[in-house]
Amino acid sequence: MEPKIHRNKELSIGEALIPVLAIVFLLGYNVYVFGDEALSGSNQFVLLIGGAIAAIVGFFNKVTFHKMMEEVASNIQSTVGAILILLMVGALAGTWLVSGIIPTMIYYGLQILSPAIFLPATLIICSIISIATGSSWTTSATVGIALIGVGDALGFDLGMVAGAVISGAYFGDKLSPMSDTTNLAPAMAGTDLFSHIRYMTLTTVPTYVLTLVIFIIMGLNVESKGNVNIGTLLNDIQNTFNVSLWLFVVPVVVIGLIIKKTEPLIALLIGTLFAALFALIFQPHIINQIAGVSQMTFESGYKGVMNAITRDVVIPTTNKTLADLFASGGMQKMLGTIWLIICAMVFGGIMDAIGALARISQTLLKMAHTTFGLFASTVGSCLAINITASDQYLSIVVPGKMFAKAYEKKGLAPENLSRTLEDAGTVTSVLIPWNTCGAYQSGTLGVSTIDYMPYAIFNLLSPFTTLIFAAFQIKIKQLLQPETAV
């Protein structure tokens, strides 16, 4: 369903910016006070305070409380799919741990991926999976989790590993014809899918190559923490789990289902159920430990699997390096992230209802007097909406609708707009802690947005690449017959 853009002629740009400035200050101070614990609940309440400030601005500009609540309800409704996927990712992570899938991935990954090539290999692996599936979320929930485990075992900074995972995941998400954002951007700009993808490679490929070079240099120069004894790790994994190549059947099935365009929620559910079955077959001793029994019965098997799916599970180990890897929070772990998304949607919904999103975009559009100014305004609008609306799709839809006519009037082909929407809207969403994408990736990978942000190199560079191309008029496609201003 295409979101409706709310305009409010009564609202000035100064008033539209009041909630934005307030939320930036409050969140900044909150993170200063609580640090990494800010996501445990205080940030969520700050977002509600930001929503209240936006509502007060709305009351002074003749926007009813009913209209605001309607938009909040619509926003929250739009996240139902994401919330269910988050819950299923928690369930999948739990069953993939107790079945031995993730430990097996770590086991073979430690043998194949040496520290020197680990970071660029992580980038490339996630890029391939994301192009095949069209989903950065699925990539992180499957191979991303395993690579975080391998990186942790090798002693890498997890923010660095998560940055490589996210860079690869969003490269594929951005270029895959199966990606929802890759289809949405050209639809908003007024071009076709494959013209959009071809034109987008002009900025995406150089950015990706530079990202790969940076990760290669980092891999050769950054030392992992401590001296990790790989042999000991491998032995401890084998002593705890029954390691088998057959366990790779489950992730292959899940990725295959996504490639076949199965709904991600269904694919993740199937992956969870298959992993639960494999846990009973390959790791009955683990299930017995979780259930607190010495002998497997139908009841204890059911109890062990359900606990892995829904609750915190810790597999005992004497190896401190493996302690964090042998733990999973199940669906319960995702509740904090879901809480954050709901509160962010309250703030974003009220900002949209009072017309603040439209006013900010309109102001940025008025500042675009040159071709570069138009591109810069588009980038600024995408970033502003990712911050204020907390939603990746709105960061494509709102600027897409607002700027389409302006690009046409300047004689610019719609591919310029669709490419910029992806370069600035799609990839930056994951850099905002309270955005649905930032919250999801942080919750799934177990690494805070602040920690992985400096290493999400592809995502950081993409907006600058599109601006450099605009500034130097590199591959700026023109319309054959520019529209003359009336």
BELRA-V468695 format. One record per backbone hydrogen bond with DSSP energy under -0.5 kcal/mol. NH is the residue of the N-H (numbers start at 1). CO is the residue of the C=O. If there is no record, write none. Layout:
nh: [NH	NH]
co: [CO	CO]
//
This chain:
nh: [6	7	11	16	17	18	18	19	20	21	22	23	24	25	26	27	28	29	30	31	32	33	34	35	37	38	39	40	41	43	45	46	47	48	49	50	51	52	53	54	55	56	57	58	59	60	61	62	63	64	68	69	70	71	72	73	74	75	76	77	78	79	79	80	83	84	85	86	87	88	89	90	91	92	93	94	95	96	97	98	99	100	101	102	104	105	106	107	108	109	110	111	112	113	114	117	118	119	121	122	123	124	125	126	127	128	129	130	131	132	133	134	139	140	141	142	142	144	145	146	147	148	149	150	151	152	153	154	155	155	156	160	161	162	163	164	165	166	167	168	169	170	171	172	173	174	175	176	179	183	184	185	186	187	188	189	190	191	196	197	198	199	200	201	202	203	204	205	207	208	209	210	211	212	213	214	215	216	217	218	219	220	221	222	223	225	228	229	230	233	234	235	236	237	238	239	240	241	243	247	248	249	250	251	252	253	254	255	256	257	258	259	260	261	262	266	267	268	269	270	271	272	273	274	275	276	277	278	279	280	281	282	283	283	286	287	288	289	290	291	292	293	301	302	303	304	305	306	307	308	309	310	311	313	315	316	320	322	323	324	326	327	328	331	332	332	333	333	334	334	335	338	339	340	341	342	343	344	345	346	347	348	349	350	351	352	353	354	355	356	357	358	359	360	361	362	363	364	365	366	367	368	369	374	375	376	377	378	379	380	381	382	383	384	385	386	387	388	389	390	391	395	396	397	398	400	401	402	403	404	407	408	409	410	411	412	413	416	417	418	419	420	421	422	423	424	425	426	427	429	431	432	433	435	436	438	439	440	441	442	443	444	445	446	447	452	453	454	455	456	456	457	460	461	462	463	464	465	466	467	468	469	470	471	472	473	474	475	477	479	483]
co: [4	5	8	12	13	14	15	15	16	17	18	19	20	21	22	23	24	25	26	27	28	29	30	31	34	35	36	37	38	38	41	42	43	44	45	46	47	48	49	50	51	52	53	54	55	56	58	59	58	62	64	65	66	67	68	69	70	71	72	73	74	75	76	77	79	80	81	82	83	84	85	86	87	88	89	90	91	92	93	94	95	97	96	96	100	101	102	103	104	105	106	107	108	109	112	114	114	115	117	118	119	120	121	122	123	124	125	126	127	128	129	130	135	136	137	138	139	139	140	142	143	144	145	146	147	148	149	150	151	152	151	157	157	158	159	160	161	162	163	164	165	166	167	168	169	170	171	172	176	179	180	181	182	183	184	185	186	186	192	193	194	195	196	197	199	200	200	201	203	204	205	206	207	208	209	210	211	212	213	214	215	216	217	218	221	155	226	227	228	229	230	231	232	233	234	235	236	237	241	244	245	246	247	247	248	249	250	251	252	253	254	255	256	258	257	263	263	264	265	266	267	268	269	270	271	272	273	274	275	276	277	278	278	279	283	283	284	285	286	287	288	288	297	298	299	300	301	302	303	304	305	306	307	328	326	314	318	319	319	320	322	324	313	309	310	329	329	330	330	331	332	334	335	336	337	338	339	340	341	342	343	344	345	346	347	348	349	350	352	351	351	6	355	356	357	358	359	360	361	362	363	365	367	370	371	372	373	374	375	376	377	378	379	380	381	382	383	384	385	385	385	391	393	393	394	396	397	398	399	400	403	404	405	406	408	407	477	413	413	414	415	416	417	418	419	420	421	421	422	425	428	429	431	432	390	429	435	436	437	438	439	440	441	442	442	448	449	450	452	452	453	455	456	457	458	459	460	461	462	463	464	465	466	467	468	470	469	473	475	411	408]
//
